[in-house]
C-alpha cells in the first residue's frame, strides 16, 4: 500500500536540493506531538485519545472532574470549530477554556503520579520510524522543537524519556505544571499555549530554545492538521518543507492537504519517507 502523497514532485525535489546544499547545520524540526509523532489509531482501528482525554475519561482525579471537564468541552469546542467566528474571538475563547481547565485540574488535585500513570498505560504509541528519527537528530545535533497545546504537557517529556528518545537537542514548548513537595500541581506555566496560538512566536518566550534554532532557517514542519502549519508563524525562515499526516477519518481534507503540504503521510503509517529525506541532508 502506498502511504504517501506528493502533490508536486518537482517542488518537493527543489526543496530537498536546497536543504541538501545548505546542509544539516541549517535545519531544525518543528513538530506537533499527538497524532503526529504518535499513532492516531490502535492496531484494531480504534482512535487513540489524546493524553488529556485519557486523564479526563479515567478515574485519576477527584469526583466530579470529568463532568466539569466535559461541560467546558461542550461550551468551547463549538466555538473552536465554527468557521464563522472571527479568529480574535476564537483566541479569547480558547484562552478562557484552557485557563478554566487548568484551574479545574489543579482544584481536582492533579498529581505528578497521575501523569506518570497516563504515560504507563501504553495507550500512546510512537509511529514506526520515530525512534530512528530521534536517534539521527541526536547524532547530528539537529534541534527538534515539539510544540503542543496539551493540557498535560509534562507528560510529553515523561513519555519521551520512557521511550528513551529524550536528549539535549529535544525542546518541548507546551503547558508545564509546577508541583509541590507532595507531587500536587500548584500552577501552570505562562503564557498558556492553546490551539489558536500554537506558533513559533512562543519560542521567543523560551530564549534557551530560541538561541538553538534562530540561525537554522531551513525548517521541516510536521503536523496532523492544517492548523499546524501556523506553528511557523513568527519565525524568519528561508526554506520550509511541510509534511502532513492525513490520519484515518480525515480523508475529506485530502484536497486541502494537497494544497498546503509538500509531502503527505496517510493511513497512520510510518515516517520512513521523512527519515530518508533528513538522512540525505549531510
C-alpha positions as CSV (number, residue, x, y, z in Angstrom):
1,X,0.0,0.0,0.0
2,X,1.3,3.5,-0.9
3,X,1.1,5.5,2.2
4,X,2.5,8.8,0.8
5,X,1.1,11.5,-1.4
6,X,3.3,14.0,-3.2
7,X,1.2,16.9,-4.5
8,X,4.0,18.4,-6.6
9,X,7.1,16.2,-7.2
10,X,9.1,19.0,-8.8
11,X,8.5,21.4,-5.9
12,X,9.5,18.7,-3.4
13,X,12.7,17.9,-5.2
14,X,13.6,21.6,-5.4
15,X,13.1,22.0,-1.6
16,X,15.2,18.9,-0.9
17,X,18.0,20.2,-3.1
18,X,18.1,23.5,-1.3
19,X,18.2,21.7,2.1
20,X,20.9,19.3,0.9
21,X,23.0,22.2,-0.5
22,X,22.9,24.1,2.8
23,X,23.5,21.1,5.0
24,X,22.2,19.7,8.3
25,X,23.6,22.7,10.2
26,X,20.9,24.9,8.6
27,X,17.8,22.9,9.6
28,X,15.6,22.4,12.6
29,X,12.5,20.3,13.0
30,X,9.2,21.8,14.2
31,X,6.6,19.3,15.1
32,X,3.3,18.7,16.7
33,X,3.0,15.8,19.2
34,X,-0.3,13.9,19.4
35,X,-1.2,12.0,16.2
36,X,1.9,13.3,14.5
37,X,4.8,11.7,16.3
38,X,2.3,9.2,17.8
39,X,-0.2,6.8,16.1
40,X,-3.8,8.0,15.8
41,X,-5.3,4.5,15.9
42,X,-4.8,1.2,17.6
43,X,-3.9,-1.9,15.6
44,X,-7.6,-2.7,15.7
45,X,-8.5,0.6,14.1
46,X,-9.9,2.4,17.2
47,X,-9.0,6.1,17.6
48,X,-6.3,6.7,20.3
49,X,-7.3,9.5,22.6
50,X,-5.0,12.4,23.5
51,X,-3.3,12.4,26.8
52,X,-5.7,14.9,28.3
53,X,-8.6,12.7,27.1
54,X,-7.1,9.7,28.9
55,X,-6.9,11.8,32.0
56,X,-10.4,13.2,31.6
57,X,-12.0,9.8,31.0
58,X,-10.1,7.8,33.7
59,X,-10.5,7.7,37.4
60,X,-7.4,9.7,38.2
61,X,-8.8,12.9,39.8
62,X,-11.4,13.9,42.4
63,X,-15.0,13.0,41.8
64,X,-16.8,15.5,39.5
65,X,-13.7,16.4,37.5
66,X,-14.8,14.5,34.3
67,X,-18.3,16.0,34.3
68,X,-17.0,19.6,34.7
69,X,-14.3,19.0,32.1
70,X,-16.9,17.7,29.6
71,X,-19.0,20.8,30.3
72,X,-16.1,23.0,29.4
73,X,-15.7,21.0,26.2
74,X,-19.3,21.3,25.3
75,X,-19.2,25.1,25.8
76,X,-16.0,25.9,24.0
77,X,-15.4,23.2,21.3
78,X,-18.3,24.5,19.1
79,X,-16.5,27.9,19.1
80,X,-13.3,26.3,18.1
81,X,-14.8,24.6,15.0
82,X,-17.2,27.4,14.0
83,X,-15.7,28.9,10.8
84,X,-18.0,31.9,11.1
85,X,-16.4,33.2,14.4
86,X,-13.6,35.7,14.0
87,X,-10.1,34.5,14.9
88,X,-9.6,37.1,17.6
89,X,-12.9,35.9,19.3
90,X,-11.7,32.2,19.0
91,X,-8.4,33.1,20.6
92,X,-10.0,34.7,23.5
93,X,-12.4,31.8,23.9
94,X,-9.6,29.2,23.7
95,X,-7.6,31.1,26.3
96,X,-10.7,31.1,28.6
97,X,-11.1,27.3,28.0
98,X,-7.5,26.4,28.7
99,X,-7.3,28.7,31.8
100,X,-10.5,27.3,33.2
101,X,-9.5,23.7,32.6
102,X,-6.0,24.2,34.2
103,X,-7.7,25.7,37.2
104,X,-10.1,22.8,37.3
105,X,-7.2,20.3,37.1
106,X,-5.4,21.9,40.0
107,X,-8.6,22.1,42.1
108,X,-9.2,18.4,41.2
109,X,-5.8,17.5,42.8
110,X,-3.8,16.7,39.8
111,X,-0.6,15.0,40.8
112,X,2.6,14.1,39.1
113,X,1.8,10.4,39.6
114,X,-1.4,10.9,37.5
115,X,0.7,12.0,34.5
116,X,3.1,9.1,35.0
117,X,0.1,6.7,35.1
118,X,-1.2,8.1,31.8
119,X,2.2,7.5,30.2
120,X,2.4,4.0,31.5
121,X,-1.0,2.9,30.2
122,X,0.7,2.0,26.9
123,X,-2.2,3.7,25.0
124,X,0.0,6.3,23.4
125,X,2.4,4.7,20.9
126,X,5.2,6.2,18.8
127,X,4.9,5.9,15.0
128,X,7.2,3.4,13.4
129,X,10.4,5.1,12.5
130,X,10.2,7.8,15.1
131,X,13.0,6.4,17.3
132,X,15.2,6.2,14.3
133,X,14.4,9.8,13.5
134,X,15.2,11.0,17.0
135,X,18.4,8.9,17.1
136,X,19.7,10.5,13.9
137,X,18.8,14.0,15.0
138,X,20.6,13.4,18.3
139,X,23.7,12.2,16.5
140,X,23.7,15.2,14.2
141,X,22.7,17.6,17.0
142,X,19.8,18.8,14.9
143,X,17.2,20.6,17.2
144,X,13.7,19.3,17.2
145,X,11.1,21.6,18.7
146,X,7.9,19.9,19.8
147,X,5.1,22.4,20.1
148,X,1.9,21.2,21.8
149,X,-1.1,22.9,23.4
150,X,-1.5,19.8,25.5
151,X,-3.3,20.2,28.8
152,X,-0.8,17.8,30.4
153,X,2.4,19.0,28.8
154,X,4.7,17.4,31.4
155,X,3.6,14.0,30.2
156,X,5.2,14.6,26.8
157,X,8.7,14.7,28.3
158,X,7.8,11.7,30.6
159,X,6.7,9.8,27.5
160,X,9.8,10.6,25.5
161,X,12.0,9.6,28.5
162,X,10.1,6.3,28.8
163,X,10.8,5.6,25.1
164,X,14.5,6.5,25.5
165,X,14.5,9.3,23.0
166,X,14.6,12.5,25.1
167,X,18.0,14.2,24.8
168,X,19.6,17.6,24.8
169,X,18.5,18.5,21.2
170,X,14.8,17.9,22.0
171,X,12.9,21.0,23.1
172,X,9.3,21.0,24.2
173,X,7.2,24.1,24.1
174,X,4.0,23.3,26.0
175,X,2.0,23.9,29.1
176,X,4.1,22.8,32.1
177,X,2.8,22.3,35.7
178,X,4.8,23.1,38.8
179,X,4.4,20.6,41.7
180,X,4.8,21.0,45.4
181,X,6.9,18.6,47.6
182,X,4.0,16.2,47.8
183,X,3.7,16.0,44.0
184,X,0.5,18.0,43.7
185,X,0.1,20.5,40.8
186,X,0.2,24.1,42.1
187,X,0.2,26.2,38.9
188,X,0.9,26.1,35.1
189,X,3.4,28.0,33.0
190,X,2.6,31.3,31.3
191,X,1.8,32.2,28.7
192,X,-0.7,29.5,28.2
193,X,-0.4,27.7,24.8
194,X,-3.8,26.8,23.3
195,X,-4.9,25.5,19.9
196,X,-5.2,29.1,18.4
197,X,-1.8,30.5,19.5
198,X,0.5,27.5,18.9
199,X,3.2,29.0,16.8
200,X,6.9,29.8,16.9
201,X,6.3,33.2,18.4
202,X,6.0,31.2,21.6
203,X,9.7,30.2,21.3
204,X,10.7,33.8,21.8
205,X,9.4,33.3,25.4
206,X,12.0,30.5,25.7
207,X,15.4,32.0,24.9
208,X,17.2,28.8,25.9
209,X,15.4,27.2,22.9
210,X,15.3,30.1,20.5
211,X,19.0,30.6,20.7
212,X,19.4,27.0,19.4
213,X,17.3,27.4,16.3
214,X,17.3,31.1,15.3
215,X,20.2,30.7,12.8
216,X,18.8,27.4,11.5
217,X,16.4,28.9,8.9
218,X,15.5,25.8,7.0
219,X,12.5,24.2,8.7
220,X,11.0,20.8,8.4
221,X,7.5,21.1,9.8
222,X,5.4,18.1,10.8
223,X,1.7,18.2,11.7
224,X,-1.5,16.3,11.5
225,X,-3.8,19.2,10.9
226,X,-4.0,22.2,8.6
227,X,-3.8,24.4,11.7
228,X,-0.3,23.0,12.5
229,X,1.1,24.9,9.5
230,X,0.6,28.0,11.6
231,X,3.3,26.8,14.0
232,X,5.9,28.5,11.8
233,X,4.3,32.0,12.4
234,X,6.7,34.4,13.8
235,X,9.9,32.6,12.7
236,X,12.1,34.2,10.0
237,X,12.8,31.1,7.8
238,X,14.5,30.7,4.4
239,X,13.0,27.4,3.3
240,X,10.3,25.2,4.7
241,X,9.3,21.6,4.0
242,X,5.8,20.9,5.2
243,X,4.9,17.3,5.9
244,X,1.3,16.5,6.9
245,X,-0.2,13.4,8.4
246,X,-3.6,12.7,6.9
247,X,-4.9,10.3,9.6
248,X,-7.8,7.9,9.2
249,X,-11.1,9.7,9.4
250,X,-9.7,12.9,7.9
251,X,-9.8,11.8,4.3
252,X,-12.3,14.5,3.4
253,X,-9.4,17.0,3.9
254,X,-7.2,15.4,1.3
255,X,-7.6,18.2,-1.3
256,X,-6.8,20.9,1.3
257,X,-3.7,18.9,2.4
258,X,-2.5,18.7,-1.1
259,X,-2.7,22.5,-1.4
260,X,-0.8,23.1,1.9
261,X,1.7,20.2,2.4
262,X,4.7,19.2,0.3
263,X,4.5,15.5,1.5
264,X,1.6,13.7,3.0
265,X,1.7,10.5,5.1
266,X,-1.6,8.6,5.1
267,X,-3.1,5.6,6.8
268,X,-1.5,6.3,10.2
269,X,1.7,4.8,8.7
270,X,5.4,5.0,9.5
271,X,7.7,8.0,9.0
272,X,10.4,6.3,6.9
273,X,10.0,8.7,4.0
274,X,10.8,11.6,6.4
275,X,13.8,9.8,7.7
276,X,15.1,9.2,4.2
277,X,14.8,12.9,3.4
278,X,16.6,14.0,6.6
279,X,19.3,11.5,6.3
280,X,20.2,12.7,2.8
281,X,20.9,16.2,4.3
282,X,24.6,15.9,5.2
